[in-house]
Every structure is written in structure tokens, then in C-alpha cells.
Amino acid sequence: MFSSSLAELITENKPLAPFCWLKIGGNARFFAAPSTLDQLCQLCTEATQAGLPIRVIGGGSNLLVRAAGVDGLVLHLTGELAEVKTQGNTLSAGGGAPLHDAVSQAAAAGLAGLEEFAGIPGSVGGAVVSNSGVTNDDIGSRVKRVHVVHRSGEPAVMERDQLQFGFRRSNLEDLILAEVEMDLSSGDSAELTRRLQATWIGKRATQPPTDARVAQAFIEPSGSSIADLLDAAGMRTAAEGEVAMSSQFPGYLMVNENADAEQVLALTSRIMRAVEVQSGIQLQPQLKIW
Ligand SMILES: Cc1cc2nc3c(=O)[nH]c(=O)nc-3n(C[C@H](O)[C@H](O)[C@H](O)COP(=O)(O)OP(=O)(O)OC[C@H]3O[C@@H](n4cnc5c(N)ncnc54)[C@H](O)[C@@H]3O)c2cc1C
């Protein structure tokens, strides 16, 4: 299926659950962790020529993989595609770089603008594609240029005026994000590090521990509190099989060892219906489903 030059990069039937925060889901028929742009392009070219769908997994903090897994090629960006560099007021981060590396390296280099994203799990690629953020601010507003790869294997550069960011979405969702360049402003490194730590501590107090099997079930609806909506619909602690909404951290679902993706989907659908009936608000699911 793949040429001999790529063979050593490919693993067949790779379990995806260990890559996901929820730790559930099936296997990838083919899996590769490219470490250079050339490898990434070649993998995409050959997978597309073979008619295989291509997916990218970042930190797995916003992903629900069904038991059937992915009958295609799953990519996990590493090496050069996961590095963070700074030059002047520009921070360049590989799509596979952990977001917290970008946040902490920006502060250390005296670059302001990412501190408030401290504590958001996942990769830079996952954050930019989904335009992750906090109330009234998101990462897309910092992006000045992206280096992407089309599923055909063709690399491209997109400038700020070609990028569209909406609430937890962007026009990059069909592309593979190899590198992101962000425009930041100058600041005092010690002060930025203090702000970053304060944000991190605040965030940790409002979200489950990082070793828990959790996910943010819904996009925070604008103008309403998810906790209030769940309470009003009697869904604050709703459960389905081995999956339950967290009573302590509203909007987060937590799964037990024997949970499966269908239970997660059943619970989120039930909650969405109940909230709509009770409040007339259509919650949007946050998790990407494979
Ligand atoms: C405890 C907890 C707290 C959270 N807090 C927040 C928060 O405050 N704000 C917020 O916005 N979100 C939050 N989230 C949701 C999640 O962390 C973000 O959506 C995060 O940006 C997802 O990044 P990821 O790398 O984990 O993506 P993944 O889960 O790996 O993937 C999600 C989607 O992004 C795509 N993707 C990933 N990398 C790439 C790439 N390089 N190129 C193209 N597509 C890619 C995947 O294909 C998939 O469709 C939270 C989640 C948890 C579990």
C-alpha cells in the first residue's frame, strides 16, 4: 500500500484509545507519526492515491473514537512538526506541539498574548483548527500565517486574510496544520510567567484533574451558563452506562473503564434534547467524533 520509503513509519492496527483523554475507541488501520514536512506530504500523497481517508490526532482532548476505529491513515505530528520557536515578536509552533509548550515558551521569551490559554489541553494544531479559547477570547486572533498540507499531499501557506475563525471553528478543518505563526506583543517575562501561572491555577480549580478520563461535552453557549442550563433541565448529573456528567465540574463528562463511544453519544444527545425542550437552547457538541 505504502512505498518502501514510508514503510518504517507505518504501524498497522494501532490502538487509538491511549492517544485520547477518554481512553476509549478502536484502532487505526494505518498510523504514522511523521516528524518532517516532507514525510507528512508523502504520507498524504500516498494515502490519497490509495483512496484512504486521512485524519490527524493531536492531544486527543477533544476526540471521541468509536469502537470501529478509523479505516484509513491516522497521523500524529512529531519532531520538527511539534517544535516551538520564537523570533522577534513571532512564535512559530508545529501543529503537533503541545499548546502548553507554546504558552510557556512565549512567556519565557517575553512574548505576551498566550498566557490566558494556559491550562487548555491538547496541541497547537488542535487548538487553532477548533479556535479554542476562553470566554471572549480565542487563539485564532493571534494567528498571522499557517503552513498546511492538503489531503492530496500538497503543502500551502495561508496568510491572515485567508483565515476565518468563528466560535470554536475555523476554515482549516479539512486541512492538516503543519505549523502556525503567531503575532505576539512584547512583555516582561517574569510578569507574563506570573500571569500564566495564575491562569493555570484558576483553570485547574474549574476543571477535572488532568489524569481523569474527561471531555468537555458541549461548546459553552454564548450568553448562558452551561451549569444553569443543565440544572434547569435536570441534567446536571445525568448518566448513561459508564458515562456520567460531572457534578463538580459542570459540562464535563467523565467515563469509567468499561465506557464506550455509543454511551457518550447517547448521553450527549439526551442532554441536548432535554436542554432544548426546557430552555429552547440548542447545545452544540464539542467533541469531534471519529
Ligand atoms: C479538561 C479539559 C479542559 C478543556 N478546556 C478547554 C478550554 O478552556 N477552551 C477550549 O476551547 N477547549 C477546551 N477543551 C477542549 C480541547 O482541549 C480543545 O478543543 C483542544 O484545543 C483540542 O486539541 P487537541 O490537540 O487535543 O485535539 P484532538 O482532540 O487531538 O483533535 C480535535 C480535532 O482537531 C483536529 N486536529 C488536531 N490536530 C490537528 C492538526 N495538526 N491539523 C488539523 N487538524 C487537527 C483533529 O483531527 C480533530 O478533528 C478542554 C478539554 C478538556 C478535556
The ligand as an ORCA input file, in Angstrom:
! r2SCAN-3c Opt
* xyz 0 1
  C     -10.128     19.164     30.855
  C     -10.398     19.885     29.544
  C     -10.408     21.274     29.501
  C     -10.647     21.951     28.299
  N     -10.672     23.323     28.305
  C     -10.902     23.967     27.129
  C     -10.966     25.413     27.110
  O     -10.787     26.093     28.116
  N     -11.206     26.008     25.920
  C     -11.396     25.302     24.778
  O     -11.593     25.907     23.724
  N     -11.347     23.945     24.766
  C     -11.098     23.273     25.913
  N     -11.066     21.900     25.912
  C     -11.237     21.158     24.661
  C      -9.871     20.804     23.996
  O      -8.848     20.828     24.924
  C      -9.536     21.744     22.860
  O     -10.522     21.665     21.862
  C      -8.150     21.443     22.247
  O      -7.731     22.558     21.517
  C      -8.135     20.202     21.371
  O      -6.785     19.994     20.947
  P      -6.222     18.515     20.728
  O      -4.844     18.625     20.190
  O      -6.367     17.706     21.970
  O      -7.198     17.985     19.594
  P      -7.649     16.485     19.331
  O      -8.616     16.079     20.389
  O      -6.477     15.612     19.110
  O      -8.433     16.676     17.949
  C      -9.575     17.504     17.879
  C      -9.802     17.878     16.415
  O      -8.706     18.673     15.961
  C      -8.133     18.078     14.779
  N      -6.691     18.315     14.774
  C      -5.811     18.112     15.772
  N      -4.568     18.453     15.365
  C      -4.688     18.852     14.079
  C      -3.755     19.322     13.103
  N      -2.433     19.455     13.346
  N      -4.221     19.635     11.871
  C      -5.545     19.527     11.590
  N      -6.470     19.087     12.463
  C      -6.039     18.765     13.702
  C      -8.453     16.603     14.900
  O      -8.391     15.987     13.631
  C      -9.847     16.652     15.495
  O     -10.796     16.889     14.488
  C     -10.853     21.210     27.109
  C     -10.832     19.802     27.155
  C     -10.617     19.151     28.350
  C     -10.588     17.648     28.361
*
